[in-house]
Amino acid sequence: MIDSGEVKNQSDLAKLKGISRARVTQILNLLKLDSLIIQELEKFGDPLKSRIITERMLRLYVNKSQQEQQYLLNFLNTLV
């Protein structure tokens, strides 16, 4: 919605969705995960059948190195 211009920024998006700006930031930061990790996560479907992996767990890897994110990807591959 920000990219398309529907809203100006994260604050406007937060107001529109009824959540905090901090929450919007948390969600958008997940997009910084390696694209291969995101693809593996998509294989699980939405919603997850069980709490195999949590958002809190994923947030730990957002600012990690490629090697550390690869560890997460290897773990995800064992679950699929």
N, C-alpha and C positions, 0 to 999 in steps of 0.2 A: 504494500500500500504506500510505503514511503517512496519506493523506486518509481511507482506509477504516478506519483503526485497526488494521490487521493488524500494524503495527509502530509503536512510539512515536515514533521520530525517525530522522534520517539515519544515526546510528551503528548503531542496530538493523538498519536496512535493509542497511547495508554488511556487517555481520556475517552476516546471513542470505544475502546474495548472494556473500560471499567476496571482496569488494573493499574498497578503503579508503574512509573517510568522505570524503576529498578527492575521490575519483573520483565518488562519489554526488553531491557538490556540483557538480562539473563537468557531469554529465549533467543534473541538475535545473535548472541555470542556463540550459541551452539552451531551456527552456520560457519564458524571459523574452524570447525573440526575438518579434518582431511575428508575430501570427497568420497574416498573409498569407505571410510567409516560410516558416513551418511548413507551410502548405498547399502551397506550391510544392515544398518538399522532399519532401512525401508523394507527389507526382506521379512522382518518380524511382523509387519502389518500394524494396523492401528484400529483399536487399541491393543496393547499387548495382552496376551492371555494370562500372563503372570508377571510378577515384578522381577524378571530376569536381569534387567539392567535399569537403573534409575537415572533420571535427569541429573540428580546430584552427583552421581558417579561420573557421568559424561562431562559435567562442568569442570571436573578436576583435570581433564585432558585438553581443554580448549587452548591453553597457552603453553602446552608441552611441546617438546621437540618432535620432529617427524619420527624419530626412533621410538620415543615413548608412546606416540599415537599408534605406531605399528604394533606395539604390545597390546593395546586395546583392540586393534583390528584382529589380531591373532586370537584373542579371547572371544571376540564376537563370532569368529568363524567356528569356534568349538560349540557354540550354542545353536547355530543354524542347522 
